[in-house]
């Protein structure tokens, strides 16, 4: 298998992980800003960000496992 195809899940997973962390921090900051306005507001990070984190981790793990496959 060409090395570019072996590395692409790792790169995609790393980029997705960076996007997930950036979005998580942005949402956390917005939640804090809203909570400063009123104590009656309840907010939390949604499932979409956690799904993105899990997908990024699985893509990286899958890419590493593909690189470890024995060559024919």
CHARMM-style PDB file with segment names, atoms N, HN, CA, C and O in Angstrom:
ATOM      1  N   UNK     1       0.848  -1.170   0.000  1.00  0.00      PROA
ATOM      2  CA  UNK     1       0.000   0.000   0.000  1.00  0.00      PROA
ATOM      3  C   UNK     1       0.898   1.240   0.000  1.00  0.00      PROA
ATOM      4  O   UNK     1       1.872   1.287   0.752  1.00  0.00      PROA
ATOM      5  N   UNK     2       0.593   2.234  -0.821  1.00  0.00      PROA
ATOM      6  HN  UNK     2      -0.198   2.196  -1.432  1.00  0.00      PROA
ATOM      7  CA  UNK     2       1.426   3.436  -0.856  1.00  0.00      PROA
ATOM      8  C   UNK     2       1.445   4.142   0.506  1.00  0.00      PROA
ATOM      9  O   UNK     2       0.454   4.148   1.235  1.00  0.00      PROA
ATOM     10  N   UNK     3       2.580   4.724   0.819  1.00  0.00      PROA
ATOM     11  HN  UNK     3       3.386   4.719   0.227  1.00  0.00      PROA
ATOM     12  CA  UNK     3       2.724   5.355   2.132  1.00  0.00      PROA
ATOM     13  C   UNK     3       1.806   6.558   2.297  1.00  0.00      PROA
ATOM     14  O   UNK     3       1.402   6.871   3.417  1.00  0.00      PROA
ATOM     15  N   UNK     4       1.469   7.238   1.204  1.00  0.00      PROA
ATOM     16  HN  UNK     4       1.797   6.984   0.294  1.00  0.00      PROA
ATOM     17  CA  UNK     4       0.546   8.370   1.324  1.00  0.00      PROA
ATOM     18  C   UNK     4      -0.809   7.913   1.823  1.00  0.00      PROA
ATOM     19  O   UNK     4      -1.416   8.575   2.665  1.00  0.00      PROA
ATOM     20  N   UNK     5      -1.295   6.782   1.311  1.00  0.00      PROA
ATOM     21  HN  UNK     5      -0.802   6.244   0.627  1.00  0.00      PROA
ATOM     22  CA  UNK     5      -2.574   6.250   1.776  1.00  0.00      PROA
ATOM     23  C   UNK     5      -2.483   5.732   3.205  1.00  0.00      PROA
ATOM     24  O   UNK     5      -3.473   5.761   3.936  1.00  0.00      PROA
ATOM     25  N   UNK     6      -1.321   5.264   3.607  1.00  0.00      PROA
ATOM     26  HN  UNK     6      -0.517   5.240   3.013  1.00  0.00      PROA
ATOM     27  CA  UNK     6      -1.157   4.784   4.977  1.00  0.00      PROA
ATOM     28  C   UNK     6      -1.156   5.955   5.958  1.00  0.00      PROA
ATOM     29  O   UNK     6      -1.641   5.819   7.082  1.00  0.00      PROA
ATOM     30  N   UNK     7      -0.620   7.095   5.547  1.00  0.00      PROA
ATOM     31  HN  UNK     7      -0.226   7.205   4.634  1.00  0.00      PROA
ATOM     32  CA  UNK     7      -0.535   8.243   6.450  1.00  0.00      PROA
ATOM     33  C   UNK     7      -1.799   9.093   6.460  1.00  0.00      PROA
ATOM     34  O   UNK     7      -2.012   9.851   7.406  1.00  0.00      PROA
ATOM     35  N   UNK     8      -2.639   8.990   5.445  1.00  0.00      PROA
ATOM     36  HN  UNK     8      -2.467   8.374   4.676  1.00  0.00      PROA
ATOM     37  CA  UNK     8      -3.781   9.893   5.348  1.00  0.00      PROA
ATOM     38  C   UNK     8      -4.760   9.783   6.521  1.00  0.00      PROA
ATOM     39  O   UNK     8      -5.269  10.819   6.948  1.00  0.00      PROA
ATOM     40  N   UNK     9      -5.061   8.600   7.073  1.00  0.00      PROA
ATOM     41  HN  UNK     9      -4.648   7.758   6.726  1.00  0.00      PROA
ATOM     42  CA  UNK     9      -5.947   8.577   8.244  1.00  0.00      PROA
ATOM     43  C   UNK     9      -5.311   9.239   9.465  1.00  0.00      PROA
ATOM     44  O   UNK     9      -6.013   9.842  10.277  1.00  0.00      PROA
ATOM     45  N   UNK    10      -4.022   9.135   9.597  1.00  0.00      PROA
ATOM     46  HN  UNK    10      -3.452   8.645   8.937  1.00  0.00      PROA
ATOM     47  CA  UNK    10      -3.342   9.755  10.732  1.00  0.00      PROA
ATOM     48  C   UNK    10      -3.415  11.270  10.620  1.00  0.00      PROA
ATOM     49  O   UNK    10      -3.702  11.959  11.599  1.00  0.00      PROA
ATOM     50  N   UNK    11      -3.156  11.784   9.425  1.00  0.00      PROA
ATOM     51  HN  UNK    11      -2.923  11.224   8.630  1.00  0.00      PROA
ATOM     52  CA  UNK    11      -3.207  13.231   9.208  1.00  0.00      PROA
ATOM     53  C   UNK    11      -4.633  13.741   9.379  1.00  0.00      PROA
ATOM     54  O   UNK    11      -4.858  14.761  10.029  1.00  0.00      PROA
ATOM     55  N   UNK    12      -5.590  13.032   8.797  1.00  0.00      PROA
ATOM     56  HN  UNK    12      -5.407  12.203   8.269  1.00  0.00      PROA
ATOM     57  CA  UNK    12      -6.995  13.431   8.924  1.00  0.00      PROA
ATOM     58  C   UNK    12      -7.451  13.381  10.379  1.00  0.00      PROA
ATOM     59  O   UNK    12      -8.169  14.268  10.840  1.00  0.00      PROA
ATOM     60  N   UNK    13      -7.039  12.356  11.092  1.00  0.00      PROA
ATOM     61  HN  UNK    13      -6.455  11.635  10.718  1.00  0.00      PROA
ATOM     62  CA  UNK    13      -7.383  12.257  12.511  1.00  0.00      PROA
ATOM     63  C   UNK    13      -6.767  13.367  13.334  1.00  0.00      PROA
ATOM     64  O   UNK    13      -7.407  13.901  14.240  1.00  0.00      PROA
ATOM     65  N   UNK    14      -5.521  13.722  13.023  1.00  0.00      PROA
ATOM     66  HN  UNK    14      -5.001  13.289  12.287  1.00  0.00      PROA
ATOM     67  CA  UNK    14      -4.861  14.807  13.755  1.00  0.00      PROA
ATOM     68  C   UNK    14      -5.557  16.139  13.486  1.00  0.00      PROA
ATOM     69  O   UNK    14      -5.764  16.931  14.406  1.00  0.00      PROA
ATOM     70  N   UNK    15      -5.915  16.383  12.239  1.00  0.00      PROA
ATOM     71  HN  UNK    15      -5.746  15.740  11.492  1.00  0.00      PROA
ATOM     72  CA  UNK    15      -6.620  17.631  11.910  1.00  0.00      PROA
ATOM     73  C   UNK    15      -7.991  17.657  12.591  1.00  0.00      PROA
ATOM     74  O   UNK    15      -8.402  18.688  13.123  1.00  0.00      PROA
ATOM     75  N   UNK    16      -8.687  16.536  12.572  1.00  0.00      PROA
ATOM     76  HN  UNK    16      -8.353  15.698  12.140  1.00  0.00      PROA
ATOM     77  CA  UNK    16      -9.987  16.452  13.243  1.00  0.00      PROA
ATOM     78  C   UNK    16      -9.843  16.666  14.749  1.00  0.00      PROA
ATOM     79  O   UNK    16     -10.689  17.303  15.376  1.00  0.00      PROA
ATOM     80  N   UNK    17      -8.783  16.139  15.314  1.00  0.00      PROA
ATOM     81  HN  UNK    17      -8.096  15.622  14.805  1.00  0.00      PROA
ATOM     82  CA  UNK    17      -8.528  16.340  16.743  1.00  0.00      PROA
ATOM     83  C   UNK    17      -8.280  17.800  17.075  1.00  0.00      PROA
ATOM     84  O   UNK    17      -8.758  18.301  18.093  1.00  0.00      PROA
ATOM     85  N   UNK    18      -7.530  18.485  16.216  1.00  0.00      PROA
ATOM     86  HN  UNK    18      -7.142  18.079  15.389  1.00  0.00      PROA
ATOM     87  CA  UNK    18      -7.281  19.914  16.427  1.00  0.00      PROA
ATOM     88  C   UNK    18      -8.585  20.701  16.337  1.00  0.00      PROA
ATOM     89  O   UNK    18      -8.834  21.600  17.140  1.00  0.00      PROA
ATOM     90  N   UNK    19      -9.412  20.355  15.354  1.00  0.00      PROA
ATOM     91  HN  UNK    19      -9.210  19.624  14.701  1.00  0.00      PROA
ATOM     92  CA  UNK    19     -10.717  21.020  15.214  1.00  0.00      PROA
ATOM     93  C   UNK    19     -11.580  20.757  16.449  1.00  0.00      PROA
ATOM     94  O   UNK    19     -12.248  21.665  16.943  1.00  0.00      PROA
ATOM     95  N   UNK    20     -11.571  19.528  16.944  1.00  0.00      PROA
ATOM     96  HN  UNK    20     -11.029  18.790  16.543  1.00  0.00      PROA
ATOM     97  CA  UNK    20     -12.377  19.174  18.116  1.00  0.00      PROA
ATOM     98  C   UNK    20     -11.937  19.956  19.346  1.00  0.00      PROA
ATOM     99  O   UNK    20     -12.772  20.484  20.081  1.00  0.00      PROA
ATOM    100  N   UNK    21     -10.640  20.032  19.571  1.00  0.00      PROA
ATOM    101  HN  UNK    21      -9.961  19.603  18.975  1.00  0.00      PROA
ATOM    102  CA  UNK    21     -10.133  20.762  20.744  1.00  0.00      PROA
ATOM    103  C   UNK    21     -10.457  22.247  20.623  1.00  0.00      PROA
ATOM    104  O   UNK    21     -10.866  22.877  21.598  1.00  0.00      PROA
ATOM    105  N   UNK    22     -10.275  22.805  19.432  1.00  0.00      PROA
ATOM    106  HN  UNK    22      -9.943  22.293  18.640  1.00  0.00      PROA
ATOM    107  CA  UNK    22     -10.585  24.214  19.220  1.00  0.00      PROA
ATOM    108  C   UNK    22     -12.061  24.498  19.464  1.00  0.00      PROA
ATOM    109  O   UNK    22     -12.408  25.467  20.138  1.00  0.00      PROA
ATOM    110  N   UNK    23     -12.927  23.653  18.916  1.00  0.00      PROA
ATOM    111  HN  UNK    23     -12.645  22.866  18.368  1.00  0.00      PROA
ATOM    112  CA  UNK    23     -14.362  23.832  19.125  1.00  0.00      PROA
ATOM    113  C   UNK    23     -14.747  23.655  20.587  1.00  0.00      PROA
ATOM    114  O   UNK    23     -15.577  24.400  21.108  1.00  0.00      PROA
ATOM    115  N   UNK    24     -14.149  22.677  21.247  1.00  0.00      PROA
ATOM    116  HN  UNK    24     -13.474  22.072  20.824  1.00  0.00      PROA
ATOM    117  CA  UNK    24     -14.443  22.445  22.663  1.00  0.00      PROA
ATOM    118  C   UNK    24     -14.093  23.675  23.494  1.00  0.00      PROA
ATOM    119  O   UNK    24     -14.885  24.119  24.325  1.00  0.00      PROA
ATOM    120  N   UNK    25     -12.910  24.216  23.266  1.00  0.00      PROA
ATOM    121  HN  UNK    25     -12.266  23.856  22.592  1.00  0.00      PROA
ATOM    122  CA  UNK    25     -12.493  25.405  24.025  1.00  0.00      PROA
ATOM    123  C   UNK    25     -13.392  26.598  23.720  1.00  0.00      PROA
ATOM    124  O   UNK    25     -13.722  27.373  24.618  1.00  0.00      PROA
ATOM    125  N   UNK    26     -13.787  26.747  22.465  1.00  0.00      PROA
ATOM    126  HN  UNK    26     -13.520  26.118  21.736  1.00  0.00      PROA
ATOM    127  CA  UNK    26     -14.671  27.844  22.078  1.00  0.00      PROA
ATOM    128  C   UNK    26     -16.031  27.712  22.751  1.00  0.00      PROA
ATOM    129  O   UNK    26     -16.574  28.696  23.253  1.00  0.00      PROA
ATOM    130  N   UNK    27     -16.581  26.505  22.764  1.00  0.00      PROA
ATOM    131  HN  UNK    27     -16.140  25.705  22.357  1.00  0.00      PROA
ATOM    132  CA  UNK    27     -17.883  26.284  23.393  1.00  0.00      PROA
ATOM    133  C   UNK    27     -17.783  26.497  24.905  1.00  0.00      PROA
ATOM    134  O   UNK    27     -18.679  27.091  25.507  1.00  0.00      PROA
ATOM    135  N   UNK    28     -16.721  26.025  25.510  1.00  0.00      PROA
ATOM    136  HN  UNK    28     -15.993  25.543  25.021  1.00  0.00      PROA
ATOM    137  CA  UNK    28     -16.541  26.227  26.951  1.00  0.00      PROA
ATOM    138  C   UNK    28     -16.479  27.719  27.295  1.00  0.00      PROA
ATOM    139  O   UNK    28     -17.052  28.156  28.293  1.00  0.00      PROA
ATOM    140  N   UNK    29     -15.784  28.491  26.467  1.00  0.00      PROA
ATOM    141  HN  UNK    29     -15.319  28.136  25.656  1.00  0.00      PROA
ATOM    142  CA  UNK    29     -15.687  29.932  26.704  1.00  0.00      PROA
ATOM    143  C   UNK    29     -17.058  30.592  26.575  1.00  0.00      PROA
ATOM    144  O   UNK    29     -17.413  31.461  27.371  1.00  0.00      PROA
ATOM    145  N   UNK    30     -17.820  30.179  25.576  1.00  0.00      PROA
ATOM    146  HN  UNK    30     -17.532  29.473  24.928  1.00  0.00      PROA
ATOM    147  CA  UNK    30     -19.164  30.741  25.403  1.00  0.00      PROA
ATOM    148  C   UNK    30     -20.075  30.367  26.564  1.00  0.00      PROA
ATOM    149  O   UNK    30     -20.890  31.178  27.005  1.00  0.00      PROA
ATOM    150  N   UNK    31     -19.940  29.156  27.053  1.00  0.00      PROA
ATOM    151  HN  UNK    31     -19.278  28.497  26.695  1.00  0.00      PROA
ATOM    152  CA  UNK    31     -20.736  28.738  28.208  1.00  0.00      PROA
ATOM    153  C   UNK    31     -20.402  29.597  29.414  1.00  0.00      PROA
ATOM    154  O   UNK    31     -21.304  30.040  30.125  1.00  0.00      PROA
ATOM    155  N   UNK    32     -19.132  29.836  29.652  1.00  0.00      PROA
ATOM    156  HN  UNK    32     -18.400  29.477  29.074  1.00  0.00      PROA
ATOM    157  CA  UNK    32     -18.731  30.684  30.783  1.00  0.00      PROA
ATOM    158  C   UNK    32     -19.250  32.106  30.625  1.00  0.00      PROA
ATOM    159  O   UNK    32     -19.690  32.723  31.595  1.00  0.00      PROA
ATOM    160  N   UNK    33     -19.196  32.625  29.398  1.00  0.00      PROA
ATOM    161  HN  UNK    33     -18.839  32.124  28.610  1.00  0.00      PROA
ATOM    162  CA  UNK    33     -19.711  33.977  29.150  1.00  0.00      PROA
ATOM    163  C   UNK    33     -21.201  34.062  29.445  1.00  0.00      PROA
ATOM    164  O   UNK    33     -21.664  35.040  30.032  1.00  0.00      PROA
ATOM    165  N   UNK    34     -21.960  33.038  29.039  1.00  0.00      PROA
ATOM    166  HN  UNK    34     -21.584  32.244  28.562  1.00  0.00      PROA
ATOM    167  CA  UNK    34     -23.405  33.038  29.270  1.00  0.00      PROA
ATOM    168  C   UNK    34     -23.705  32.873  30.750  1.00  0.00      PROA
ATOM    169  O   UNK    34     -24.627  33.505  31.266  1.00  0.00      PROA
ATOM    170  N   UNK    35     -22.948  32.043  31.434  1.00  0.00      PROA
ATOM    171  HN  UNK    35     -22.199  31.530  31.015  1.00  0.00      PROA
ATOM    172  CA  UNK    35     -23.187  31.835  32.872  1.00  0.00      PROA
ATOM    173  C   UNK    35     -22.885  33.091  33.686  1.00  0.00      PROA
ATOM    174  O   UNK    35     -23.459  33.286  34.757  1.00  0.00      PROA
ATOM    175  N   UNK    36     -22.001  33.931  33.194  1.00  0.00      PROA
ATOM    176  HN  UNK    36     -21.534  33.772  32.324  1.00  0.00      PROA
ATOM    177  CA  UNK    36     -21.731  35.190  33.885  1.00  0.00      PROA
ATOM    178  C   UNK    36     -22.923  36.134  33.788  1.00  0.00      PROA
ATOM    179  O   UNK    36     -23.125  36.977  34.662  1.00  0.00      PROA
ATOM    180  N   UNK    37     -23.713  35.993  32.723  1.00  0.00      PROA
ATOM    181  HN  UNK    37     -23.549  35.309  32.013  1.00  0.00      PROA
ATOM    182  CA  UNK    37     -24.894  36.837  32.540  1.00  0.00      PROA
ATOM    183  C   UNK    37     -26.008  36.458  33.511  1.00  0.00      PROA
ATOM    184  O   UNK    37     -26.680  37.325  34.069  1.00  0.00      PROA
ATOM    185  N   UNK    38     -26.194  35.158  33.706  1.00  0.00      PROA
ATOM    186  HN  UNK    38     -25.647  34.454  33.253  1.00  0.00      PROA
ATOM    187  CA  UNK    38     -27.278  34.711  34.568  1.00  0.00      PROA
ATOM    188  C   UNK    38     -26.944  33.336  35.141  1.00  0.00      PROA
ATOM    189  O   UNK    38     -26.392  32.475  34.456  1.00  0.00      PROA
ATOM    190  N   UNK    39     -27.290  33.154  36.404  1.00  0.00      PROA
ATOM    191  HN  UNK    39     -27.738  33.853  36.960  1.00  0.00      PROA
ATOM    192  CA  UNK    39     -27.080  31.861  37.064  1.00  0.00      PROA
ATOM    193  C   UNK    39     -28.169  30.852  36.689  1.00  0.00      PROA
ATOM    194  O   UNK    39     -28.043  29.666  36.992  1.00  0.00      PROA
ATOM    195  N   UNK    40     -29.221  31.308  36.041  1.00  0.00      PROA
ATOM    196  HN  UNK    40     -29.323  32.272  35.794  1.00  0.00      PROA
ATOM    197  CA  UNK    40     -30.345  30.431  35.694  1.00  0.00      PROA
ATOM    198  C   UNK    40     -30.099  29.642  34.418  1.00  0.00      PROA
ATOM    199  O   UNK    40     -30.880  28.749  34.089  1.00  0.00      PROA
ATOM    200  N   UNK    41     -29.042  29.948  33.702  1.00  0.00      PROA
ATOM    201  HN  UNK    41     -28.407  30.674  33.970  1.00  0.00      PROA
ATOM    202  CA  UNK    41     -28.766  29.305  32.423  1.00  0.00      PROA
ATOM    203  C   UNK    41     -27.920  28.056  32.652  1.00  0.00      PROA
ATOM    204  O   UNK    41     -26.900  28.094  33.340  1.00  0.00      PROA
ATOM    205  N   UNK    42     -28.364  26.956  32.063  1.00  0.00      PROA
ATOM    206  HN  UNK    42     -29.192  26.926  31.504  1.00  0.00      PROA
ATOM    207  CA  UNK    42     -27.610  25.703  32.124  1.00  0.00      PROA
ATOM    208  C   UNK    42     -27.191  25.332  30.705  1.00  0.00      PROA
ATOM    209  O   UNK    42     -28.023  25.275  29.799  1.00  0.00      PROA
ATOM    210  N   UNK    43     -25.910  25.083  30.522  1.00  0.00      PROA
ATOM    211  HN  UNK    43     -25.235  25.130  31.258  1.00  0.00      PROA
ATOM    212  CA  UNK    43     -25.400  24.727  29.200  1.00  0.00      PROA
ATOM    213  C   UNK    43     -24.231  23.763  29.369  1.00  0.00      PROA
ATOM    214  O   UNK    43     -23.553  23.753  30.397  1.00  0.00      PROA
ATOM    215  N   UNK    44     -24.012  22.950  28.332  1.00  0.00      PROA
ATOM    216  HN  UNK    44     -24.562  22.958  27.497  1.00  0.00      PROA
ATOM    217  CA  UNK    44     -22.885  22.024  28.350  1.00  0.00      PROA
ATOM    218  C   UNK    44     -22.456  21.729  26.925  1.00  0.00      PROA
ATOM    219  O   UNK    44     -23.133  22.102  25.968  1.00  0.00      PROA
ATOM    220  N   UNK    45     -21.340  21.065  26.800  1.00  0.00      PROA
ATOM    221  HN  UNK    45     -20.790  20.762  27.578  1.00  0.00      PROA
ATOM    222  CA  UNK    45     -20.812  20.688  25.494  1.00  0.00      PROA
ATOM    223  C   UNK    45     -21.683  19.574  24.925  1.00  0.00      PROA
ATOM    224  O   UNK    45     -22.023  18.622  25.627  1.00  0.00      PROA
ATOM    225  N   UNK    46     -22.039  19.697  23.651  1.00  0.00      PROA
ATOM    226  HN  UNK    46     -21.762  20.470  23.080  1.00  0.00      PROA
ATOM    227  CA  UNK    46     -22.937  18.731  23.021  1.00  0.00      PROA
ATOM    228  C   UNK    46     -22.236  17.465  22.564  1.00  0.00      PROA
ATOM    229  O   UNK    46     -21.011  17.353  22.606  1.00  0.00      PROA
ATOM    230  N   UNK    47     -23.042  16.526  22.130  1.00  0.00      PROA
ATOM    231  HN  UNK    47     -24.037  16.617  22.095  1.00  0.00      PROA
ATOM    232  CA  UNK    47     -22.534  15.224  21.704  1.00  0.00      PROA
ATOM    233  C   UNK    47     -21.717  15.307  20.422  1.00  0.00      PROA
ATOM    234  O   UNK    47     -20.869  14.447  20.181  1.00  0.00      PROA
ATOM    235  N   UNK    48     -21.951  16.316  19.597  1.00  0.00      PROA
ATOM    236  HN  UNK    48     -22.640  17.014  19.792  1.00  0.00      PROA
ATOM    237  CA  UNK    48     -21.225  16.441  18.338  1.00  0.00      PROA
ATOM    238  C   UNK    48     -19.733  16.602  18.523  1.00  0.00      PROA
ATOM    239  O   UNK    48     -18.942  16.027  17.775  1.00  0.00      PROA
ATOM    240  N   UNK    49     -19.349  17.377  19.512  1.00  0.00      PROA
ATOM    241  HN  UNK    49     -19.992  17.844  20.119  1.00  0.00      PROA
ATOM    242  CA  UNK    49     -17.909  17.574  19.761  1.00  0.00      PROA
ATOM    243  C   UNK    49     -17.289  16.282  20.278  1.00  0.00      PROA
ATOM    244  O   UNK    49     -16.178  15.926  19.884  1.00  0.00      PROA
ATOM    245  N   UNK    50     -17.996  15.580  21.153  1.00  0.00      PROA
ATOM    246  HN  UNK    50     -18.898  15.869  21.473  1.00  0.00      PROA
ATOM    247  CA  UNK    50     -17.455  14.327  21.662  1.00  0.00      PROA
ATOM    248  C   UNK    50     -17.368  13.275  20.554  1.00  0.00      PROA
ATOM    249  O   UNK    50     -16.442  12.463  20.538  1.00  0.00      PROA
ATOM    250  N   UNK    51     -18.335  13.290  19.627  1.00  0.00      PROA
ATOM    251  HN  UNK    51     -19.086  13.949  19.640  1.00  0.00      PROA
ATOM    252  CA  UNK    51     -18.281  12.380  18.484  1.00  0.00      PROA
ATOM    253  C   UNK    51     -17.072  12.685  17.612  1.00  0.00      PROA
ATOM    254  O   UNK    51     -16.413  11.773  17.112  1.00  0.00      PROA
ATOM    255  N   UNK    52     -16.785  13.964  17.432  1.00  0.00      PROA
ATOM    256  HN  UNK    52     -17.321  14.704  17.838  1.00  0.00      PROA
ATOM    257  CA  UNK    52     -15.612  14.373  16.654  1.00  0.00      PROA
ATOM    258  C   UNK    52     -14.318  13.898  17.324  1.00  0.00      PROA
ATOM    259  O   UNK    52     -13.394  13.459  16.640  1.00  0.00      PROA
ATOM    260  N   UNK    53     -14.247  13.981  18.638  1.00  0.00      PROA
ATOM    261  HN  UNK    53     -14.998  14.337  19.194  1.00  0.00      PROA
ATOM    262  CA  UNK    53     -13.057  13.521  19.370  1.00  0.00      PROA
ATOM    263  C   UNK    53     -12.882  12.008  19.193  1.00  0.00      PROA
ATOM    264  O   UNK    53     -11.779  11.535  18.917  1.00  0.00      PROA
ATOM    265  N   UNK    54     -13.967  11.260  19.353  1.00  0.00      PROA
ATOM    266  HN  UNK    54     -14.862  11.644  19.578  1.00  0.00      PROA
ATOM    267  CA  UNK    54     -13.886   9.796  19.210  1.00  0.00      PROA
ATOM    268  C   UNK    54     -13.488   9.420  17.784  1.00  0.00      PROA
ATOM    269  O   UNK    54     -12.672   8.521  17.582  1.00  0.00      PROA
ATOM    270  N   UNK    55     -14.060  10.102  16.799  1.00  0.00      PROA
ATOM    271  HN  UNK    55     -14.723  10.833  16.963  1.00  0.00      PROA
ATOM    272  CA  UNK    55     -13.706   9.839  15.406  1.00  0.00      PROA
ATOM    273  C   UNK    55     -12.251  10.131  15.116  1.00  0.00      PROA
ATOM    274  O   UNK    55     -11.597   9.379  14.393  1.00  0.00      PROA
ATOM    275  N   UNK    56     -11.736  11.218  15.674  1.00  0.00      PROA
ATOM    276  HN  UNK    56     -12.267  11.828  16.261  1.00  0.00      PROA
ATOM    277  CA  UNK    56     -10.323  11.557  15.475  1.00  0.00      PROA
ATOM    278  C   UNK    56      -9.406  10.493  16.073  1.00  0.00      PROA
ATOM    279  O   UNK    56      -8.420  10.092  15.454  1.00  0.00      PROA
ATOM    280  N   UNK    57      -9.737  10.041  17.276  1.00  0.00      PROA
ATOM    281  HN  UNK    57     -10.538  10.367  17.779  1.00  0.00      PROA
ATOM    282  CA  UNK    57      -8.922   9.009  17.927  1.00  0.00      PROA
ATOM    283  C   UNK    57      -8.973   7.705  17.126  1.00  0.00      PROA
ATOM    284  O   UNK    57      -7.946   7.056  16.926  1.00  0.00      PROA
ATOM    285  N   UNK    58     -10.158   7.329  16.674  1.00  0.00      PROA
ATOM    286  HN  UNK    58     -10.992   7.857  16.836  1.00  0.00      PROA
ATOM    287  CA  UNK    58     -10.278   6.088  15.901  1.00  0.00      PROA
ATOM    288  C   UNK    58      -9.539   6.176  14.567  1.00  0.00      PROA
ATOM    289  O   UNK    58      -8.954   5.191  14.118  1.00  0.00      PROA
ATOM    290  N   UNK    59      -9.563   7.340  13.935  1.00  0.00      PROA
ATOM    291  HN  UNK    59     -10.038   8.140  14.300  1.00  0.00      PROA
ATOM    292  CA  UNK    59      -8.835   7.513  12.666  1.00  0.00      PROA
ATOM    293  C   UNK    59      -7.329   7.380  12.883  1.00  0.00      PROA
ATOM    294  O   UNK    59      -6.638   6.750  12.082  1.00  0.00      PROA
ATOM    295  N   UNK    60      -6.827   7.963  13.949  1.00  0.00      PROA
ATOM    296  HN  UNK    60      -7.387   8.475  14.600  1.00  0.00      PROA
ATOM    297  CA  UNK    60      -5.385   7.872  14.232  1.00  0.00      PROA
ATOM    298  C   UNK    60      -4.999   6.433  14.553  1.00  0.00      PROA
ATOM    299  O   UNK    60      -3.998   5.928  14.045  1.00  0.00      PROA
ATOM    300  N   UNK    61      -5.790   5.774  15.393  1.00  0.00      PROA
ATOM    301  HN  UNK    61      -6.604   6.184  15.805  1.00  0.00      PROA
ATOM    302  CA  UNK    61      -5.498   4.378  15.746  1.00  0.00      PROA
ATOM    303  C   UNK    61      -5.559   3.498  14.498  1.00  0.00      PROA
ATOM    304  O   UNK    61      -4.693   2.645  14.299  1.00  0.00      PROA
ATOM    305  N   UNK    62      -6.568   3.698  13.666  1.00  0.00      PROA
ATOM    306  HN  UNK    62      -7.271   4.390  13.828  1.00  0.00      PROA
ATOM    307  CA  UNK    62      -6.680   2.919  12.433  1.00  0.00      PROA
ATOM    308  C   UNK    62      -5.502   3.149  11.504  1.00  0.00      PROA
ATOM    309  O   UNK    62      -4.993   2.206  10.899  1.00  0.00      PROA
ATOM    310  N   UNK    63      -5.060   4.411  11.385  1.00  0.00      PROA
ATOM    311  HN  UNK    63      -5.474   5.177  11.877  1.00  0.00      PROA
ATOM    312  CA  UNK    63      -3.903   4.707  10.544  1.00  0.00      PROA
ATOM    313  C   UNK    63      -2.632   4.061  11.053  1.00  0.00      PROA
ATOM    314  O   UNK    63      -1.814   3.580  10.268  1.00  0.00      PROA
ATOM    315  N   UNK    64      -2.465   4.048  12.359  1.00  0.00      PROA
ATOM    316  HN  UNK    64      -3.130   4.439  12.997  1.00  0.00      PROA
ATOM    317  CA  UNK    64      -1.280   3.407  12.943  1.00  0.00      PROA
ATOM    318  C   UNK    64      -1.332   1.898  12.718  1.00  0.00      PROA
ATOM    319  O   UNK    64      -0.318   1.278  12.397  1.00  0.00      PROA
ATOM    320  N   UNK    65      -2.510   1.315  12.885  1.00  0.00      PROA
ATOM    321  HN  UNK    65      -3.334   1.819  13.145  1.00  0.00      PROA
ATOM    322  CA  UNK    65      -2.635  -0.133  12.668  1.00  0.00      PROA
ATOM    323  C   UNK    65      -2.390  -0.515  11.213  1.00  0.00      PROA
ATOM    324  O   UNK    65      -1.803  -1.563  10.944  1.00  0.00      PROA
ATOM    325  N   UNK    66      -2.828   0.313  10.275  1.00  0.00      PROA
ATOM    326  HN  UNK    66      -3.306   1.165  10.494  1.00  0.00      PROA
ATOM    327  CA  UNK    66      -2.587   0.026   8.861  1.00  0.00      PROA
ATOM    328  C   UNK    66      -1.097   0.066   8.557  1.00  0.00      PROA
ATOM    329  O   UNK    66      -0.603  -0.735   7.765  1.00  0.00      PROA
ATOM    330  N   UNK    67      -0.390   0.981   9.174  1.00  0.00      PROA
ATOM    331  HN  UNK    67      -0.791   1.632   9.818  1.00  0.00      PROA
ATOM    332  CA  UNK    67       1.066   1.064   8.951  1.00  0.00      PROA
ATOM    333  C   UNK    67       1.790  -0.146   9.525  1.00  0.00      PROA
ATOM    334  O   UNK    67       2.872  -0.497   9.056  1.00  0.00      PROA
ATOM    335  N   UNK    68       1.204  -0.790  10.539  1.00  0.00      PROA
ATOM    336  HN  UNK    68       0.325  -0.504  10.920  1.00  0.00      PROA
ATOM    337  CA  UNK    68       1.838  -1.946  11.171  1.00  0.00      PROA
ATOM    338  C   UNK    68       1.556  -3.259  10.437  1.00  0.00      PROA
ATOM    339  O   UNK    68       2.152  -4.285  10.764  1.00  0.00      PROA
ATOM    340  N   UNK    69       0.652  -3.238   9.443  1.00  0.00      PROA
ATOM    341  HN  UNK    69       0.168  -2.404   9.177  1.00  0.00      PROA
ATOM    342  CA  UNK    69       0.344  -4.464   8.709  1.00  0.00      PROA
ATOM    343  C   UNK    69       1.589  -4.994   8.015  1.00  0.00      PROA
ATOM    344  O   UNK    69       2.411  -4.218   7.526  1.00  0.00      PROA
ATOM    345  N   UNK    70       1.728  -6.315   7.970  1.00  0.00      PROA
ATOM    346  HN  UNK    70       1.061  -6.945   8.367  1.00  0.00      PROA
ATOM    347  CA  UNK    70       2.890  -6.877   7.254  1.00  0.00      PROA
ATOM    348  C   UNK    70       2.782  -6.597   5.749  1.00  0.00      PROA
ATOM    349  O   UNK    70       1.699  -6.648   5.167  1.00  0.00      PROA
ATOM    350  N   UNK    71       3.902  -6.308   5.157  1.00  0.00      PROA
ATOM    351  HN  UNK    71       4.782  -6.266   5.630  1.00  0.00      PROA
ATOM    352  CA  UNK    71       3.931  -6.025   3.716  1.00  0.00      PROA
ATOM    353  C   UNK    71       3.986  -7.345   2.953  1.00  0.00      PROA
ATOM    354  O   UNK    71       4.716  -8.260   3.333  1.00  0.00      PROA
ATOM    355  N   UNK    72       3.195  -7.438   1.856  1.00  0.00      PROA
ATOM    356  HN  UNK    72       2.601  -6.695   1.548  1.00  0.00      PROA
ATOM    357  CA  UNK    72       3.160  -8.707   1.097  1.00  0.00      PROA
ATOM    358  C   UNK    72       4.444  -8.944   0.342  1.00  0.00      PROA
ATOM    359  OT1 UNK    72       4.580  -9.958  -0.342  1.00  0.00      PROA
TER     360      UNK     72
END
